[in-house]
Amino acid sequence: MSLRDLARELYRAQQQVERLEKLLSSATPEEEIAIRHELQDAQAERRQLQKMIDGRKDSSPLPRKF
């Protein structure tokens, strides 16, 4: 997956986390448990994508020494 594709997926994941956080703030106690579970999954996906992007940016095929 290219860096551009990862960035798109990260953006989508961030939007999902924000949407769930807003939904959680206005949820009833019955809905809160399900939303929290979904929010944890979305946050984990966001962290994983961020780590993948950070790893791609850090690794370069040639050493950069000037």
Stockholm file with secondary structure:
# STOCKHOLM 1.0

chainA/1-66         MSLRDLARELYRAQQQVERLEKLLSSATPEEEIAIRHELQDAQAERRQLQKMIDGRKDSSPLPRKF
#=GR chainA/1-66 SS CCHHHHHHHHHHHHHHHHHHHHHHHTCCHHHHHHHHHHHHHHHHHHHHHHHHHHHHHHCCSSCCCC
#=GC SS_cons        CCHHHHHHHHHHHHHHHHHHHHHHHTCCHHHHHHHHHHHHHHHHHHHHHHHHHHHHHHCCSSCCCC
//
